[in-house]
Amino acid sequence: MSQISKNDISQLDEASQVELLKFVESENAKAKLQSSIHMFTDMCFKKCVPTITTGSVSPAESTCLANCVDRFLDTNIFVVNKISKSMQK
């Protein structure tokens, strides 16, 4: 697969450039989301399942994982809302 140069992009019409920019932004957002999911999954799994003794997760470990992920998401939403409000001022 060859790389696209700035020259290639500059040869596109304006509508295509805007569409390409939106596509790249969307893909970057997906990559960030995937990275966050991987990070909190890893963090919560290490916290809630310290040792793997069976082929399944115990009810207590399952509850811990659900609570951990919920708190992580709540915290992220809180931070995003605070940042958003401070930017609007």
N, CA, C and O atoms as CSV, one atom per row, in Angstrom:
chain,resi,resn,atom,element,x,y,z
A,1,MET,N,N,0.853,-1.178,0.000
A,1,MET,CA,C,0.000,0.000,0.000
A,1,MET,C,C,0.896,1.237,0.000
A,1,MET,O,O,1.787,1.360,0.841
A,2,SER,N,N,0.669,2.127,-0.915
A,2,SER,CA,C,1.493,3.329,-0.998
A,2,SER,C,C,0.928,4.429,-0.114
A,2,SER,O,O,-0.261,4.433,0.203
A,3,GLN,N,N,1.785,5.356,0.281
A,3,GLN,CA,C,1.356,6.460,1.133
A,3,GLN,C,C,0.876,7.617,0.270
A,3,GLN,O,O,1.299,7.788,-0.874
A,4,ILE,N,N,-0.014,8.399,0.848
A,4,ILE,CA,C,-0.544,9.570,0.170
A,4,ILE,C,C,0.272,10.778,0.604
A,4,ILE,O,O,0.467,11.008,1.797
A,5,SER,N,N,0.741,11.538,-0.356
A,5,SER,CA,C,1.546,12.717,-0.038
A,5,SER,C,C,0.658,13.953,0.044
A,5,SER,O,O,-0.496,13.934,-0.385
A,6,LYS,N,N,1.209,15.022,0.598
A,6,LYS,CA,C,0.481,16.291,0.663
A,6,LYS,C,C,0.155,16.778,-0.745
A,6,LYS,O,O,-0.884,17.396,-0.974
A,7,ASN,N,N,1.046,16.497,-1.675
A,7,ASN,CA,C,0.820,16.890,-3.064
A,7,ASN,C,C,-0.404,16.178,-3.633
A,7,ASN,O,O,-1.203,16.777,-4.353
A,8,ASP,N,N,-0.542,14.886,-3.302
A,8,ASP,CA,C,-1.712,14.129,-3.759
A,8,ASP,C,C,-2.993,14.753,-3.218
A,8,ASP,O,O,-3.979,14.902,-3.940
A,9,ILE,N,N,-2.965,15.116,-1.941
A,9,ILE,CA,C,-4.148,15.693,-1.311
A,9,ILE,C,C,-4.472,17.057,-1.911
A,9,ILE,O,O,-5.641,17.381,-2.123
A,10,SER,N,N,-3.452,17.850,-2.184
A,10,SER,CA,C,-3.683,19.185,-2.732
A,10,SER,C,C,-4.286,19.137,-4.134
A,10,SER,O,O,-4.865,20.119,-4.597
A,11,GLN,N,N,-4.150,18.000,-4.806
A,11,GLN,CA,C,-4.716,17.864,-6.139
A,11,GLN,C,C,-6.205,17.513,-6.114
A,11,GLN,O,O,-6.873,17.541,-7.147
A,12,LEU,N,N,-6.717,17.184,-4.927
A,12,LEU,CA,C,-8.141,16.881,-4.795
A,12,LEU,C,C,-8.947,18.173,-4.782
A,12,LEU,O,O,-8.442,19.224,-4.387
A,13,ASP,N,N,-10.204,18.091,-5.217
A,13,ASP,CA,C,-11.060,19.275,-5.123
A,13,ASP,C,C,-11.410,19.512,-3.654
A,13,ASP,O,O,-11.212,18.638,-2.810
A,14,GLU,N,N,-11.926,20.693,-3.361
A,14,GLU,CA,C,-12.165,21.083,-1.966
A,14,GLU,C,C,-13.121,20.130,-1.257
A,14,GLU,O,O,-12.890,19.778,-0.100
A,15,ALA,N,N,-14.174,19.713,-1.921
A,15,ALA,CA,C,-15.147,18.799,-1.300
A,15,ALA,C,C,-14.482,17.475,-0.936
A,15,ALA,O,O,-14.765,16.909,0.120
A,16,SER,N,N,-13.608,16.980,-1.797
A,16,SER,CA,C,-12.912,15.723,-1.517
A,16,SER,C,C,-11.928,15.890,-0.371
A,16,SER,O,O,-11.765,14.981,0.442
A,17,GLN,N,N,-11.269,17.042,-0.297
A,17,GLN,CA,C,-10.347,17.307,0.806
A,17,GLN,C,C,-11.103,17.322,2.138
A,17,GLN,O,O,-10.636,16.759,3.128
A,18,VAL,N,N,-12.266,17.965,2.158
A,18,VAL,CA,C,-13.079,18.026,3.373
A,18,VAL,C,C,-13.531,16.622,3.754
A,18,VAL,O,O,-13.474,16.249,4.926
A,19,GLU,N,N,-13.978,15.844,2.775
A,19,GLU,CA,C,-14.417,14.473,3.047
A,19,GLU,C,C,-13.274,13.629,3.585
A,19,GLU,O,O,-13.463,12.844,4.515
A,20,LEU,N,N,-12.086,13.784,3.006
A,20,LEU,CA,C,-10.913,13.046,3.469
A,20,LEU,C,C,-10.554,13.450,4.893
A,20,LEU,O,O,-10.238,12.590,5.715
A,21,LEU,N,N,-10.597,14.733,5.196
A,21,LEU,CA,C,-10.299,15.215,6.541
A,21,LEU,C,C,-11.283,14.648,7.554
A,21,LEU,O,O,-10.882,14.224,8.638
A,22,LYS,N,N,-12.564,14.637,7.213
A,22,LYS,CA,C,-13.574,14.067,8.110
A,22,LYS,C,C,-13.324,12.577,8.327
A,22,LYS,O,O,-13.470,12.075,9.441
A,23,PHE,N,N,-12.948,11.877,7.268
A,23,PHE,CA,C,-12.662,10.447,7.381
A,23,PHE,C,C,-11.479,10.212,8.322
A,23,PHE,O,O,-11.537,9.341,9.190
A,24,VAL,N,N,-10.415,10.986,8.149
A,24,VAL,CA,C,-9.217,10.834,8.987
A,24,VAL,C,C,-9.553,11.153,10.436
A,24,VAL,O,O,-9.122,10.434,11.338
A,25,GLU,N,N,-10.309,12.208,10.676
A,25,GLU,CA,C,-10.713,12.557,12.040
A,25,GLU,C,C,-11.550,11.443,12.662
A,25,GLU,O,O,-11.380,11.114,13.836
A,26,SER,N,N,-12.444,10.871,11.881
A,26,SER,CA,C,-13.278,9.770,12.369
A,26,SER,C,C,-12.419,8.557,12.725
A,26,SER,O,O,-12.635,7.927,13.760
A,27,GLU,N,N,-11.462,8.232,11.887
A,27,GLU,CA,C,-10.584,7.090,12.152
A,27,GLU,C,C,-9.712,7.348,13.382
A,27,GLU,O,O,-9.463,6.433,14.166
A,28,ASN,N,N,-9.251,8.580,13.554
A,28,ASN,CA,C,-8.466,8.928,14.744
A,28,ASN,C,C,-9.310,8.796,16.004
A,28,ASN,O,O,-8.830,8.307,17.026
A,29,ALA,N,N,-10.561,9.228,15.936
A,29,ALA,CA,C,-11.458,9.104,17.084
A,29,ALA,C,C,-11.690,7.629,17.417
A,29,ALA,O,O,-11.708,7.254,18.589
A,30,LYS,N,N,-11.865,6.798,16.398
A,30,LYS,CA,C,-12.053,5.361,16.627
A,30,LYS,C,C,-10.811,4.754,17.272
A,30,LYS,O,O,-10.917,3.927,18.177
A,31,ALA,N,N,-9.640,5.165,16.805
A,31,ALA,CA,C,-8.385,4.643,17.364
A,31,ALA,C,C,-8.229,5.053,18.829
A,31,ALA,O,O,-7.802,4.247,19.656
A,32,LYS,N,N,-8.570,6.292,19.152
A,32,LYS,CA,C,-8.493,6.759,20.541
A,32,LYS,C,C,-9.460,5.991,21.423
A,32,LYS,O,O,-9.110,5.600,22.537
A,33,LEU,N,N,-10.677,5.770,20.934
A,33,LEU,CA,C,-11.664,5.023,21.692
A,33,LEU,C,C,-11.183,3.593,21.923
A,33,LEU,O,O,-11.287,3.072,23.034
A,34,GLN,N,N,-10.660,2.964,20.883
A,34,GLN,CA,C,-10.154,1.597,21.011
A,34,GLN,C,C,-9.007,1.536,22.013
A,34,GLN,O,O,-8.919,0.594,22.801
A,35,SER,N,N,-8.139,2.524,21.988
A,35,SER,CA,C,-7.022,2.578,22.924
A,35,SER,C,C,-7.520,2.723,24.359
A,35,SER,O,O,-7.004,2.070,25.267
A,36,SER,N,N,-8.522,3.577,24.563
A,36,SER,CA,C,-9.091,3.762,25.898
A,36,SER,C,C,-9.742,2.477,26.390
A,36,SER,O,O,-9.573,2.093,27.547
A,37,ILE,N,N,-10.481,1.818,25.514
A,37,ILE,CA,C,-11.132,0.561,25.893
A,37,ILE,C,C,-10.084,-0.465,26.295
A,37,ILE,O,O,-10.239,-1.161,27.299
A,38,HIS,N,N,-9.022,-0.555,25.514
A,38,HIS,CA,C,-7.954,-1.509,25.830
A,38,HIS,C,C,-7.328,-1.162,27.180
A,38,HIS,O,O,-7.076,-2.052,27.992
A,39,MET,N,N,-7.076,0.123,27.425
A,39,MET,CA,C,-6.429,0.554,28.656
A,39,MET,C,C,-7.287,0.216,29.875
A,39,MET,O,O,-6.792,-0.385,30.828
A,40,PHE,N,N,-8.587,0.601,29.855
A,40,PHE,CA,C,-9.371,0.345,31.050
A,40,PHE,C,C,-9.733,-1.123,31.202
A,40,PHE,O,O,-9.926,-1.593,32.323
A,41,THR,N,N,-9.829,-1.854,30.106
A,41,THR,CA,C,-10.048,-3.298,30.216
A,41,THR,C,C,-8.854,-3.952,30.898
A,41,THR,O,O,-9.020,-4.782,31.792
A,42,ASP,N,N,-7.660,-3.579,30.477
A,42,ASP,CA,C,-6.440,-4.122,31.075
A,42,ASP,C,C,-6.345,-3.739,32.551
A,42,ASP,O,O,-6.054,-4.581,33.401
A,43,MET,N,N,-6.591,-2.468,32.846
A,43,MET,CA,C,-6.509,-1.982,34.223
A,43,MET,C,C,-7.519,-2.702,35.115
A,43,MET,O,O,-7.169,-3.180,36.195
A,44,CYS,N,N,-8.758,-2.777,34.668
A,44,CYS,CA,C,-9.801,-3.410,35.481
A,44,CYS,C,C,-9.561,-4.915,35.619
A,44,CYS,O,O,-9.791,-5.481,36.688
A,45,PHE,N,N,-9.109,-5.555,34.566
A,45,PHE,CA,C,-8.864,-6.997,34.649
A,45,PHE,C,C,-7.752,-7.283,35.655
A,45,PHE,O,O,-7.864,-8.205,36.463
A,46,LYS,N,N,-6.682,-6.492,35.607
A,46,LYS,CA,C,-5.583,-6.687,36.564
A,46,LYS,C,C,-6.046,-6.436,37.994
A,46,LYS,O,O,-5.591,-7.109,38.919
A,47,LYS,N,N,-6.949,-5.470,38.187
A,47,LYS,CA,C,-7.446,-5.151,39.522
A,47,LYS,C,C,-8.401,-6.225,40.035
A,47,LYS,O,O,-8.335,-6.607,41.203
A,48,CYS,N,N,-9.278,-6.709,39.176
A,48,CYS,CA,C,-10.372,-7.578,39.615
A,48,CYS,C,C,-10.081,-9.077,39.486
A,48,CYS,O,O,-10.706,-9.894,40.162
A,49,VAL,N,N,-9.144,-9.427,38.630
A,49,VAL,CA,C,-8.818,-10.850,38.430
A,49,VAL,C,C,-7.314,-11.014,38.645
A,49,VAL,O,O,-6.558,-11.156,37.684
A,50,PRO,N,N,-6.884,-10.996,39.908
A,50,PRO,CA,C,-5.443,-11.026,40.186
A,50,PRO,C,C,-4.763,-12.328,39.752
A,50,PRO,O,O,-3.603,-12.321,39.341
A,51,THR,N,N,-5.482,-13.427,39.845
A,51,THR,CA,C,-4.929,-14.702,39.374
A,51,THR,C,C,-6.018,-15.455,38.622
A,51,THR,O,O,-7.198,-15.388,38.965
A,52,ILE,N,N,-5.597,-16.158,37.610
A,52,ILE,CA,C,-6.535,-16.955,36.832
A,52,ILE,C,C,-6.433,-18.388,37.330
A,52,ILE,O,O,-5.416,-19.056,37.139
A,53,THR,N,N,-7.497,-18.848,37.969
A,53,THR,CA,C,-7.476,-20.195,38.542
A,53,THR,C,C,-8.375,-21.150,37.772
A,53,THR,O,O,-8.180,-22.365,37.818
A,54,THR,N,N,-9.361,-20.602,37.062
A,54,THR,CA,C,-10.268,-21.447,36.281
A,54,THR,C,C,-10.409,-20.839,34.887
A,54,THR,O,O,-9.800,-19.818,34.568
A,55,GLY,N,N,-11.209,-21.478,34.089
A,55,GLY,CA,C,-11.431,-20.971,32.738
A,55,GLY,C,C,-12.519,-19.929,32.655
A,55,GLY,O,O,-12.873,-19.489,31.561
A,56,SER,N,N,-13.059,-19.525,33.796
A,56,SER,CA,C,-14.124,-18.526,33.782
A,56,SER,C,C,-13.921,-17.506,34.895
A,56,SER,O,O,-13.110,-17.699,35.800
A,57,VAL,N,N,-14.671,-16.431,34.803
A,57,VAL,CA,C,-14.607,-15.354,35.789
A,57,VAL,C,C,-15.659,-15.636,36.858
A,57,VAL,O,O,-16.799,-15.982,36.545
A,58,SER,N,N,-15.268,-15.486,38.116
A,58,SER,CA,C,-16.209,-15.728,39.220
A,58,SER,C,C,-17.246,-14.606,39.277
A,58,SER,O,O,-17.031,-13.534,38.712
A,59,PRO,N,N,-18.363,-14.849,39.951
A,59,PRO,CA,C,-19.365,-13.779,40.101
A,59,PRO,C,C,-18.795,-12.525,40.772
A,59,PRO,O,O,-19.132,-11.410,40.374
A,60,ALA,N,N,-17.946,-12.692,41.773
A,60,ALA,CA,C,-17.343,-11.529,42.446
A,60,ALA,C,C,-16.426,-10.771,41.493
A,60,ALA,O,O,-16.424,-9.540,41.478
A,61,GLU,N,N,-15.647,-11.501,40.700
A,61,GLU,CA,C,-14.762,-10.861,39.722
A,61,GLU,C,C,-15.577,-10.145,38.652
A,61,GLU,O,O,-15.216,-9.052,38.216
A,62,SER,N,N,-16.671,-10.760,38.233
A,62,SER,CA,C,-17.545,-10.150,37.229
A,62,SER,C,C,-18.136,-8.845,37.737
A,62,SER,O,O,-18.173,-7.850,37.013
A,63,THR,N,N,-18.599,-8.848,38.983
A,63,THR,CA,C,-19.145,-7.632,39.595
A,63,THR,C,C,-18.073,-6.558,39.704
A,63,THR,O,O,-18.321,-5.390,39.407
A,64,CYS,N,N,-16.888,-6.959,40.128
A,64,CYS,CA,C,-15.775,-6.015,40.238
A,64,CYS,C,C,-15.459,-5.396,38.876
A,64,CYS,O,O,-15.267,-4.185,38.771
A,65,LEU,N,N,-15.404,-6.227,37.839
A,65,LEU,CA,C,-15.112,-5.725,36.488
A,65,LEU,C,C,-16.171,-4.727,36.027
A,65,LEU,O,O,-15.839,-3.671,35.490
A,66,ALA,N,N,-17.431,-5.059,36.235
A,66,ALA,CA,C,-18.519,-4.160,35.830
A,66,ALA,C,C,-18.430,-2.831,36.574
A,66,ALA,O,O,-18.568,-1.770,35.965
A,67,ASN,N,N,-18.201,-2.880,37.885
A,67,ASN,CA,C,-18.083,-1.647,38.679
A,67,ASN,C,C,-16.870,-0.832,38.257
A,67,ASN,O,O,-16.949,0.393,38.162
A,68,CYS,N,N,-15.760,-1.492,38.005
A,68,CYS,CA,C,-14.531,-0.803,37.598
A,68,CYS,C,C,-14.746,-0.065,36.279
A,68,CYS,O,O,-14.396,1.108,36.149
A,69,VAL,N,N,-15.319,-0.755,35.317
A,69,VAL,CA,C,-15.559,-0.127,34.011
A,69,VAL,C,C,-16.556,1.020,34.158
A,69,VAL,O,O,-16.362,2.086,33.574
A,70,ASP,N,N,-17.612,0.812,34.927
A,70,ASP,CA,C,-18.597,1.882,35.134
A,70,ASP,C,C,-17.955,3.124,35.755
A,70,ASP,O,O,-18.217,4.241,35.308
A,71,ARG,N,N,-17.117,2.940,36.782
A,71,ARG,CA,C,-16.467,4.087,37.431
A,71,ARG,C,C,-15.508,4.778,36.466
A,71,ARG,O,O,-15.415,6.006,36.450
A,72,PHE,N,N,-14.797,3.992,35.664
A,72,PHE,CA,C,-13.874,4.562,34.689
A,72,PHE,C,C,-14.638,5.422,33.690
A,72,PHE,O,O,-14.228,6.541,33.382
A,73,LEU,N,N,-15.746,4.895,33.189
A,73,LEU,CA,C,-16.554,5.656,32.227
A,73,LEU,C,C,-17.165,6.890,32.880
A,73,LEU,O,O,-17.163,7.968,32.287
A,74,ASP,N,N,-17.687,6.742,34.099
A,74,ASP,CA,C,-18.250,7.899,34.818
A,74,ASP,C,C,-17.209,9.001,34.984
A,74,ASP,O,O,-17.503,10.181,34.790
A,75,THR,N,N,-16.006,8.611,35.339
A,75,THR,CA,C,-14.924,9.576,35.535
A,75,THR,C,C,-14.574,10.276,34.229
A,75,THR,O,O,-14.407,11.495,34.200
A,76,ASN,N,N,-14.465,9.512,33.156
A,76,ASN,CA,C,-14.146,10.112,31.860
A,76,ASN,C,C,-15.228,11.072,31.401
A,76,ASN,O,O,-14.923,12.146,30.885
A,77,ILE,N,N,-16.490,10.700,31.582
A,77,ILE,CA,C,-17.595,11.580,31.203
A,77,ILE,C,C,-17.558,12.854,32.037
A,77,ILE,O,O,-17.767,13.947,31.510
A,78,PHE,N,N,-17.293,12.724,33.332
A,78,PHE,CA,C,-17.200,13.886,34.215
A,78,PHE,C,C,-16.098,14.837,33.744
A,78,PHE,O,O,-16.309,16.047,33.655
A,79,VAL,N,N,-14.927,14.283,33.446
A,79,VAL,CA,C,-13.790,15.105,33.014
A,79,VAL,C,C,-14.107,15.792,31.682
A,79,VAL,O,O,-13.837,16.982,31.523
A,80,VAL,N,N,-14.670,15.062,30.739
A,80,VAL,CA,C,-15.013,15.646,29.431
A,80,VAL,C,C,-16.024,16.768,29.606
A,80,VAL,O,O,-15.894,17.818,28.976
A,81,ASN,N,N,-17.021,16.567,30.444
A,81,ASN,CA,C,-18.016,17.622,30.691
A,81,ASN,C,C,-17.380,18.854,31.328
A,81,ASN,O,O,-17.698,19.978,30.939
A,82,LYS,N,N,-16.490,18.666,32.298
A,82,LYS,CA,C,-15.815,19.808,32.933
A,82,LYS,C,C,-14.967,20.568,31.911
A,82,LYS,O,O,-14.985,21.799,31.877
A,83,ILE,N,N,-14.242,19.849,31.097
A,83,ILE,CA,C,-13.412,20.494,30.072
A,83,ILE,C,C,-14.287,21.246,29.094
A,83,ILE,O,O,-13.984,22.380,28.725
A,84,SER,N,N,-15.367,20.622,28.674
A,84,SER,CA,C,-16.295,21.252,27.738
A,84,SER,C,C,-16.873,22.538,28.314
A,84,SER,O,O,-16.954,23.551,27.619
A,85,LYS,N,N,-17.278,22.501,29.589
A,85,LYS,CA,C,-17.837,23.698,30.230
A,85,LYS,C,C,-16.792,24.801,30.379
A,85,LYS,O,O,-17.099,25.980,30.204
A,86,SER,N,N,-15.554,24.415,30.703
A,86,SER,CA,C,-14.516,25.434,30.875
A,86,SER,C,C,-14.148,26.054,29.526
A,86,SER,O,O,-13.740,27.215,29.482
A,87,MET,N,N,-14.281,25.327,28.450
A,87,MET,CA,C,-13.972,25.870,27.117
A,87,MET,C,C,-15.057,26.808,26.635
A,87,MET,O,O,-14.796,27.681,25.808
A,88,GLN,N,N,-16.281,26.642,27.142
A,88,GLN,CA,C,-17.398,27.486,26.738
A,88,GLN,C,C,-17.384,28.846,27.417
A,88,GLN,O,O,-18.064,29.771,26.974
A,89,LYS,N,N,-16.617,28.970,28.484
A,89,LYS,CA,C,-16.568,30.236,29.250
A,89,LYS,C,C,-15.767,31.264,28.541
A,89,LYS,O,O,-15.621,32.382,29.036
